[in-house]
Amino acid sequence: MNRMWRMVLVACLGIDSGVACVGGPATTPHVLSTGRTIRIISIASMSGRFGQALALSYQTDMKVNDVDGLRNEVAEIWADFRIEADKARVDTAIIMANEIPTGAIITHNDSFNFVFERKPDIGWAEAGAKVEGAAISQYGVYDMNAASVEVAPQTAAGKVRAARGLPRWAGSPNKIPRVKGTSFGYAFVVGGQPKGSPVDVKVIVEHPPFHNPGAAGQSARESWTQTVGVGMPSFVGFSLDEDWEMVAGRWIVRVYRGPRVLTEKEFVVE
């Protein structure tokens, strides 16, 4: 476990609803990449009917019966915690949301568990989530100045610019200008249930061949995994960040869930 998620040792911990230690469990503040601060109770390996899992328990200010609202908070936590689940090489991860304990002497708190499962060739998704297609809502040129950079080994540059939320739309020209710094793509919504549930999709961008001077051979295809929320607006596209990426021709951006194509859009860069 790296510094990002420190193990918190507590004398006793109520994983399910029930009685906890006097005063409630100890917590450690942690700042997510989104800027939200959460209070971690513990991070530990556990086993059960789902096999080996990595579990994160945290304290929330929300009531656990507000499952839809709580899911939005958990989605932010999952964006960071899935990295630790990948490192642990588990196929199940659990985020346990615990209410603030109540009671003066013997404290009591309710909790709700969100279970995430990883399946071969599909990736992670909240257990029970259903994906029912997707639809493009907008396309064209976008302002990606607020995006963060993430590692993406299956791209020529070895990285992608990941938007936090929807980037600002800047228009839908007939042809994408071949200008360094231009970002193009589309906004889309994955249909299904429950709303807000995080699921992995695979993005594949096909383009005219180009060559990264720091790598061997040419590339005509980029791919990476991206997490989206069911029923929530998401964005996918490509940024012309390097001189060698600015090639004219047909660019096709597709989004997959497993072998199924959810969305695709062709762009002409000129």
Secondary structure, DSSP 8 states (H G I E B T S, - for coil): --TTS-----S---SSSEE-STT----EEEE-TTS-EEEEEEEEEEEETTEEEEEEEEEESS-TT-HHHHHHHHHHHHHHHHHHHHHHT-SEEEEEEEE--B-SSS-EE-EEEEEEEEETTTEEEETT-EEEEEEEEEEEEEE-TT-EEEE-TTSSSSEEEE-SS--EE----SSB---TT-EEEEEEEEEEESTT-EEEEEEEEEEEEE--TTSSS-EEEEEEEEEEETTSEEEEEEE--SGGG---EEEEEEEEETTEEEEEEEEEE-
